[in-house]
Amino acid sequence: MMLYTHLASPIGRLLLAGDGQALAALGFPSGKGAVTPRTDWRREDGAFAEARRQLGEYFAGGRRVFDLALDLRGTEFQLRVWRELLTLPFGATTTYGAIAARIGRPTAFRAVGAANGANPIPIVVPCHRLVGADGSLIKFGGGLDAKRWLLAHEAG
């Protein structure tokens, strides 16, 4: 059974979903990354206490690294990209090409972009830290305003 709850944040009301302990999805209130509960999901506001606590600390400026149980599901390539995203330091940015090179697939930058776009747990798996080769802000499921906010927040 998929459980969900909501979390108020500076970038809007986020949806957290999973089994109640491990986080399987984090959805934005609008944009490509918007997630709405399916009819077979059950709202459980007591669920995800640790995720709500850590995300609250992050948004308040007191947390730089998440230590959460994650239920990441995807292809082997997507999982490799997402695991690599988890190694990106707070406040740092990198490019699709750099991630492709780091996972041993230097020409797969477009596939890295697709995997990044399919990331089910943004912020925690910090896909917002990927920028264009020229440093420009490109594509983000929560919208570019949210991406700008997250990067500025992490820049201090």
MARROVEX-481577 format. One record per residue (C-alpha): residue number from 1; residue in one letter; x, y, z. Coordinates in steps of 0.001 Angstrom, whole numbers, plus 500000, padded with zeros to 6 digits. Layout:
<node nr="NUM" rest="A" east="X" north="Y" up="Z"/>
...
//
This chain:
<node nr="1" rest="M" east="500000" north="500000" up="500000"/>
<node nr="2" rest="M" east="501342" north="503392" up="499017"/>
<node nr="3" rest="L" east="500950" north="506005" up="501719"/>
<node nr="4" rest="Y" east="501281" north="509740" up="501244"/>
<node nr="5" rest="T" east="501322" north="512999" up="503102"/>
<node nr="6" rest="H" east="502068" north="516626" up="502322"/>
<node nr="7" rest="L" east="504790" north="518957" up="503541"/>
<node nr="8" rest="A" east="504647" north="522743" up="503382"/>
<node nr="9" rest="S" east="507885" north="524176" up="502008"/>
<node nr="10" rest="P" east="509236" north="527479" up="500686"/>
<node nr="11" rest="I" east="508792" north="526149" up="497136"/>
<node nr="12" rest="G" east="505229" north="524955" up="497660"/>
<node nr="13" rest="R" east="503328" north="522041" up="499098"/>
<node nr="14" rest="L" east="505314" north="518850" up="498484"/>
<node nr="15" rest="L" east="503825" north="515365" up="498347"/>
<node nr="16" rest="L" east="505766" north="512550" up="500033"/>
<node nr="17" rest="A" east="504833" north="508981" up="499135"/>
<node nr="18" rest="G" east="506059" north="505477" up="499856"/>
<node nr="19" rest="D" east="505475" north="502707" up="502364"/>
<node nr="20" rest="G" east="505485" north="505120" up="505308"/>
<node nr="21" rest="Q" east="509156" north="504644" up="506110"/>
<node nr="22" rest="A" east="511071" north="504536" up="502814"/>
<node nr="23" rest="L" east="510415" north="507447" up="500491"/>
<node nr="24" rest="A" east="509469" north="506409" up="496947"/>
<node nr="25" rest="A" east="508291" north="509770" up="495584"/>
<node nr="26" rest="L" east="508539" north="513457" up="496295"/>
<node nr="27" rest="G" east="506221" north="515526" up="494165"/>
<node nr="28" rest="F" east="505968" north="519225" up="493465"/>
<node nr="29" rest="P" east="502704" north="521174" up="493556"/>
<node nr="30" rest="S" east="502911" north="521996" up="489835"/>
<node nr="31" rest="G" east="505010" north="521539" up="486738"/>
<node nr="32" rest="K" east="506378" north="518381" up="485170"/>
<node nr="33" rest="G" east="507239" north="517035" up="488619"/>
<node nr="34" rest="A" east="503729" north="517425" up="490012"/>
<node nr="35" rest="V" east="502514" north="514278" up="491717"/>
<node nr="36" rest="T" east="498943" north="513654" up="492746"/>
<node nr="37" rest="P" east="497895" north="510685" up="494836"/>
<node nr="38" rest="R" east="496385" north="507786" up="492962"/>
<node nr="39" rest="T" east="493036" north="506426" up="494066"/>
<node nr="40" rest="D" east="494677" north="503343" up="495616"/>
<node nr="41" rest="W" east="497020" north="505472" up="497804"/>
<node nr="42" rest="R" east="496091" north="506210" up="501410"/>
<node nr="43" rest="R" east="496713" north="509554" up="503092"/>
<node nr="44" rest="E" east="498603" north="509050" up="506342"/>
<node nr="45" rest="D" east="499783" north="512308" up="507876"/>
<node nr="46" rest="G" east="501803" north="510496" up="510533"/>
<node nr="47" rest="A" east="503900" north="508784" up="507865"/>
<node nr="48" rest="F" east="507386" north="509870" up="506827"/>
<node nr="49" rest="A" east="508199" north="511569" up="510131"/>
<node nr="50" rest="E" east="511935" north="511332" up="509498"/>
<node nr="51" rest="A" east="511643" north="512611" up="505919"/>
<node nr="52" rest="R" east="509456" north="515519" up="507071"/>
<node nr="53" rest="R" east="511951" north="516340" up="509841"/>
<node nr="54" rest="Q" east="514996" north="516231" up="507568"/>
<node nr="55" rest="L" east="513330" north="518183" up="504761"/>
<node nr="56" rest="G" east="512221" north="520790" up="507315"/>
<node nr="57" rest="E" east="515814" north="521083" up="508535"/>
<node nr="58" rest="Y" east="517033" north="521398" up="504945"/>
<node nr="59" rest="F" east="514587" north="524181" up="504119"/>
<node nr="60" rest="A" east="515459" north="525955" up="507397"/>
<node nr="61" rest="G" east="519149" north="525888" up="506454"/>
<node nr="62" rest="G" east="520246" north="523373" up="509071"/>
<node nr="63" rest="R" east="520749" north="520241" up="506951"/>
<node nr="64" rest="R" east="523122" north="519669" up="504049"/>
<node nr="65" rest="V" east="522949" north="515868" up="503686"/>
<node nr="66" rest="F" east="519904" north="513609" up="503857"/>
<node nr="67" rest="D" east="520018" north="510273" up="505643"/>
<node nr="68" rest="L" east="516738" north="508688" up="504625"/>
<node nr="69" rest="A" east="515479" north="505279" up="503585"/>
<node nr="70" rest="L" east="514770" north="505555" up="499856"/>
<node nr="71" rest="D" east="512814" north="503220" up="497623"/>
<node nr="72" rest="L" east="514311" north="504139" up="494250"/>
<node nr="73" rest="R" east="512917" north="502150" up="491356"/>
<node nr="74" rest="G" east="514105" north="502507" up="487795"/>
<node nr="75" rest="T" east="516280" north="500969" up="485150"/>
<node nr="76" rest="E" east="519864" north="500059" up="486015"/>
<node nr="77" rest="F" east="521036" north="503127" up="484097"/>
<node nr="78" rest="Q" east="518627" north="505428" up="485962"/>
<node nr="79" rest="L" east="519721" north="503961" up="489284"/>
<node nr="80" rest="R" east="523381" north="504577" up="488394"/>
<node nr="81" rest="V" east="522602" north="508208" up="487552"/>
<node nr="82" rest="W" east="520556" north="508721" up="490718"/>
<node nr="83" rest="R" east="523255" north="507131" up="492902"/>
<node nr="84" rest="E" east="525774" north="509490" up="491321"/>
<node nr="85" rest="L" east="523493" north="512468" up="492008"/>
<node nr="86" rest="L" east="523478" north="511431" up="495668"/>
<node nr="87" rest="T" east="527246" north="512037" up="495775"/>
<node nr="88" rest="L" east="526969" north="515677" up="494671"/>
<node nr="89" rest="P" east="527932" north="517985" up="497529"/>
<node nr="90" rest="F" east="525497" north="520518" up="498940"/>
<node nr="91" rest="G" east="525806" north="523787" up="497032"/>
<node nr="92" rest="A" east="527718" north="522273" up="494103"/>
<node nr="93" rest="T" east="526486" north="522031" up="490546"/>
<node nr="94" rest="T" east="527590" north="519849" up="487673"/>
<node nr="95" rest="T" east="526517" north="519002" up="484138"/>
<node nr="96" rest="Y" east="524837" north="516094" up="482411"/>
<node nr="97" rest="G" east="528103" north="515420" up="480579"/>
<node nr="98" rest="A" east="530083" north="515310" up="483819"/>
<node nr="99" rest="I" east="527655" north="512787" up="485314"/>
<node nr="100" rest="A" east="527819" north="510711" up="482120"/>
<node nr="101" rest="A" east="531612" north="510640" up="482389"/>
<node nr="102" rest="R" east="531503" north="509789" up="486102"/>
<node nr="103" rest="I" east="529331" north="506724" up="485467"/>
<node nr="104" rest="G" east="531574" north="505549" up="482631"/>
<node nr="105" rest="R" east="529249" north="506536" up="479779"/>
<node nr="106" rest="P" east="530793" north="509813" up="478518"/>
<node nr="107" rest="T" east="528609" north="510094" up="475408"/>
<node nr="108" rest="A" east="525348" north="509374" up="477249"/>
<node nr="109" rest="F" east="524668" north="512933" up="478426"/>
<node nr="110" rest="R" east="521199" north="512961" up="476825"/>
<node nr="111" rest="A" east="520341" north="509685" up="478576"/>
<node nr="112" rest="V" east="521599" north="511207" up="481830"/>
<node nr="113" rest="G" east="519224" north="514116" up="481184"/>
<node nr="114" rest="A" east="516331" north="511708" up="480678"/>
<node nr="115" rest="A" east="517217" north="509782" up="483846"/>
<node nr="116" rest="N" east="517519" north="513046" up="485737"/>
<node nr="117" rest="G" east="514065" north="514055" up="484518"/>
<node nr="118" rest="A" east="512645" north="510733" up="485712"/>
<node nr="119" rest="N" east="514072" north="511121" up="489239"/>
<node nr="120" rest="P" east="511160" north="510252" up="491562"/>
<node nr="121" rest="I" east="512687" north="511848" up="494683"/>
<node nr="122" rest="P" east="513959" north="515313" up="493744"/>
<node nr="123" rest="I" east="515679" north="517486" up="496355"/>
<node nr="124" rest="V" east="516734" north="514400" up="498336"/>
<node nr="125" rest="V" east="518257" north="512958" up="495146"/>
<node nr="126" rest="P" east="519530" north="516396" up="494121"/>
<node nr="127" rest="C" east="518704" north="516633" up="490431"/>
<node nr="128" rest="H" east="518374" north="520403" up="490876"/>
<node nr="129" rest="R" east="522201" north="520531" up="491026"/>
<node nr="130" rest="L" east="522501" north="519693" up="487307"/>
<node nr="131" rest="V" east="522954" north="522645" up="484978"/>
<node nr="132" rest="G" east="523631" north="523094" up="481288"/>
<node nr="133" rest="A" east="527150" north="522769" up="479896"/>
<node nr="134" rest="D" east="527317" north="526589" up="479852"/>
<node nr="135" rest="G" east="526128" north="526812" up="483474"/>
<node nr="136" rest="S" east="522581" north="527823" up="482538"/>
<node nr="137" rest="L" east="519547" north="526620" up="484448"/>
<node nr="138" rest="I" east="517747" north="524024" up="482400"/>
<node nr="139" rest="K" east="514696" north="521875" up="483002"/>
<node nr="140" rest="F" east="513471" north="521026" up="486460"/>
<node nr="141" rest="G" east="510327" north="519093" up="487380"/>
<node nr="142" rest="G" east="509325" north="521692" up="489947"/>
<node nr="143" rest="G" east="509883" north="524558" up="487509"/>
<node nr="144" rest="L" east="512827" north="526891" up="487092"/>
<node nr="145" rest="D" east="511682" north="529184" up="489929"/>
<node nr="146" rest="A" east="511924" north="526260" up="492360"/>
<node nr="147" rest="K" east="515318" north="525264" up="490926"/>
<node nr="148" rest="R" east="516562" north="528849" up="491305"/>
<node nr="149" rest="W" east="515328" north="528908" up="494900"/>
<node nr="150" rest="L" east="517003" north="525575" up="495765"/>
<node nr="151" rest="L" east="520333" north="526572" up="494242"/>
<node nr="152" rest="A" east="520275" north="530005" up="495917"/>
<node nr="153" rest="H" east="519330" north="528343" up="499222"/>
<node nr="154" rest="E" east="522285" north="525998" up="498955"/>
<node nr="155" rest="A" east="524641" north="528796" up="497880"/>
<node nr="156" rest="G" east="523856" north="530480" up="501182"/>
//
